[in-house]
C-alpha cells in the first residue's frame, strides 16, 4: 500500500457507509449508531449535527462526481434551512459545514449567506458574543466552546462587518474559556448571571476533550482567515499554543478519553478527528512555530483512527463505522458509538490529506 493508500481506503469505507446510511435514514438525520449492529438513532430536524450529515454527503458527491449524489447532498442541505434564523450559536456547526463543501451550488450558497447575516444580527454588543441561544434548550445567555467552531468562518463570510463580529465572538470566548494565568485546561461552558456576571457551568466541565478540540478548530479557522484580516493574530497564535500544550494535543494519546480526568473512561474518536482537522489547518498557517508538529500529529491521529477504530467489511457490522465516539460521557449516552460528526471529520481530514479538499475553504 502506498504512503497514502491507507487514507484512500479509509475514505472509501466511510463514504460507502454514508451511501448506505442515506438509504436507511431517508428524510431523517443520523445522529449516532449502535456499535453492535450499526443501527442509527435519528432526528427529524438534524439538531446541532445536521450539517455534518449534509457535509458528509457533499464529500461523497465530490468523490464520485455523480449528479445523483450531488442532488442527494443538496436535498439534505435544503432541509437545514429552518436553522438559519434559529436562536443558537450552533448554527455555525449546522450551516457552515452543511454548505461549505458545496461549491457551485447556488441554493447552498444562498442559505449560507442568509445564515451568516442572521448570525451577525444575533451578535450582542454588550456581551461581546453571539449567545448560545435557546433553540437547543437550556438558558439562552450562555457561552460554550461548541458555539465557536463553524460560526467563525460563517460570520467571516458576511463581509467586513461579519469578520469583525467573528473576531469579537471568538476573542470573548477566549477571554472566558482560557485560564487567565496561561496554564490549565479550558473552561468550556459559562452562564450569564445578571448580578454575578459570567459563572462557569459544571457540565461540560474542564477536561472535555471534544470541547478543547472545538476551540482549537475555531482558533485555526481564525488564523487562516487572518489575511482577511482578523485582528489580534498574535493572541490567536498564543491561544493555539496554549491548547496544543495544556491539552496534550501533540503528545497525548492519539485518541483521547472523552473526559481527560477519567483516563479509564470512554474514548472519543470524534474529539480525535476534530483535533486532526484542526492540526491540518494549523499546519497551513504561515510561519507557525508548531506547523510541522501539527502536520505530523494529524497524520498520526488519522492513521490511528483508520487502523484501530474503523470497521472493515467482515463480521456482522457494516464497514466504514468510526467506532468509540462518545456523545455524552456525563449522561452515559452513546459512549462507544459511531457519531455522524466523527465520520464527517474523519472523512474531511482524509480528503484533505489526499489533496482533495482545501481546508482554507472549509
BELCORFEN-V597104 format. One record per backbone hydrogen bond with DSSP energy under -1.0 kcal/mol. NH is the residue of the N-H (numbers start at 1). CO is the residue of the C=O. E is the energy in kcal/mol with one decimal. If there is no record, write none. Layout:
# BELCORFEN-V597104
<<NH:CO:E> <NH:CO:E>>
This chain:
# BELCORFEN-V597104
<<8:4:-2.1> <9:5:-2.4> <10:6:-2.4> <11:7:-2.7> <12:8:-2.2> <13:9:-2.0> <14:10:-2.4> <15:11:-2.4> <16:12:-2.1> <17:13:-2.1> <18:14:-1.9> <19:15:-1.8> <20:16:-2.0> <21:17:-2.7> <22:18:-2.4> <23:19:-1.3> <24:20:-1.5> <25:21:-2.7> <26:22:-1.3> <28:25:-2.1> <29:43:-2.9> <31:41:-2.5> <32:41:-1.1> <33:338:-2.6> <34:39:-2.5> <38:34:-2.6> <41:32:-3.4> <43:29:-2.3> <49:46:-1.3> <52:49:-1.1> <53:49:-1.1> <54:50:-2.0> <55:51:-2.8> <56:52:-2.2> <57:53:-1.9> <58:54:-2.1> <59:55:-2.2> <60:56:-2.0> <61:57:-2.5> <62:58:-2.3> <63:59:-1.7> <64:60:-2.6> <65:61:-2.8> <70:66:-1.8> <71:67:-2.5> <72:68:-1.9> <73:69:-2.1> <74:70:-2.6> <75:71:-2.1> <76:72:-1.7> <77:73:-2.4> <78:74:-2.3> <79:75:-1.1> <80:77:-1.8> <81:78:-1.5> <83:80:-2.2> <84:81:-2.1> <88:86:-1.9> <89:132:-1.7> <91:88:-1.3> <92:89:-1.5> <94:90:-2.0> <95:91:-3.3> <96:92:-1.9> <99:96:-1.2> <100:96:-2.8> <102:99:-1.8> <105:102:-1.8> <109:105:-2.3> <110:106:-2.4> <111:107:-2.2> <112:108:-2.3> <113:109:-2.2> <114:110:-2.3> <115:111:-2.6> <116:112:-2.5> <117:113:-2.2> <118:114:-2.1> <119:115:-2.7> <120:116:-2.4> <121:117:-2.1> <122:118:-1.1> <123:120:-1.1> <124:129:-2.4> <128:124:-2.4> <129:124:-1.1> <132:142:-2.4> <133:140:-2.2> <135:87:-2.5> <137:134:-1.7> <142:140:-2.0> <143:190:-2.2> <145:188:-2.0> <147:144:-1.9> <148:145:-1.4> <151:149:-1.0> <152:148:-1.7> <154:150:-2.0> <155:151:-2.8> <156:152:-2.3> <157:153:-1.2> <158:155:-2.1> <163:159:-2.5> <164:160:-2.2> <165:161:-2.2> <166:162:-2.6> <167:163:-2.3> <168:164:-2.2> <169:165:-2.9> <170:166:-2.4> <171:167:-2.8> <172:168:-2.2> <173:169:-1.7> <174:170:-2.3> <175:171:-2.4> <176:172:-1.9> <177:173:-3.5> <178:174:-1.9> <182:179:-1.7> <187:177:-2.6> <190:143:-2.5> <191:199:-2.8> <192:141:-3.0> <193:197:-2.9> <197:193:-2.8> <199:191:-2.9> <201:189:-2.6> <208:205:-1.2> <209:207:-1.1> <209:258:-1.8> <212:208:-1.8> <213:209:-2.1> <214:210:-2.7> <215:211:-2.2> <216:212:-2.2> <217:213:-2.5> <218:214:-2.1> <219:215:-2.2> <220:216:-2.6> <221:217:-2.4> <222:218:-2.2> <223:219:-2.3> <224:220:-2.1> <225:221:-1.7> <228:225:-3.2> <236:232:-1.5> <237:233:-2.3> <238:234:-2.1> <239:235:-2.6> <240:236:-2.7> <241:237:-2.3> <242:238:-2.5> <243:239:-2.5> <244:240:-2.7> <245:241:-2.1> <246:242:-3.1> <247:243:-1.7> <248:245:-1.2> <249:244:-1.4> <252:248:-2.4> <258:266:-3.1> <260:207:-3.2> <262:259:-2.4> <265:262:-2.2> <268:256:-2.1> <269:324:-2.1> <272:268:-1.5> <273:269:-2.4> <274:270:-2.4> <275:271:-2.3> <276:272:-2.4> <277:273:-2.0> <278:274:-2.5> <279:275:-2.7> <280:276:-2.3> <281:277:-2.1> <282:278:-2.6> <283:279:-2.0> <284:281:-1.6> <285:282:-1.3> <288:285:-1.6> <291:288:-1.4> <294:290:-2.6> <295:291:-2.4> <296:292:-2.3> <297:293:-2.4> <298:294:-2.5> <299:295:-1.7> <300:296:-2.2> <301:297:-2.8> <302:298:-2.7> <303:299:-2.6> <304:300:-2.2> <305:301:-2.6> <306:302:-2.5> <307:303:-2.4> <308:304:-2.9> <309:305:-1.7> <311:321:-2.0> <314:312:-2.9> <320:311:-2.3> <323:309:-2.9> <323:321:-1.0> <325:337:-2.6> <327:334:-2.9> <328:333:-1.9> <333:328:-1.7> <337:325:-2.0> <338:33:-1.8> <340:31:-2.1> <343:339:-2.3> <344:340:-2.1> <345:341:-2.6> <346:342:-2.2> <347:343:-2.7> <348:344:-3.0> <349:345:-2.5> <350:346:-2.5> <351:347:-2.7> <352:348:-2.4> <353:349:-2.5> <354:350:-1.9> <355:352:-1.5> <356:351:-2.9> <361:358:-2.1>>
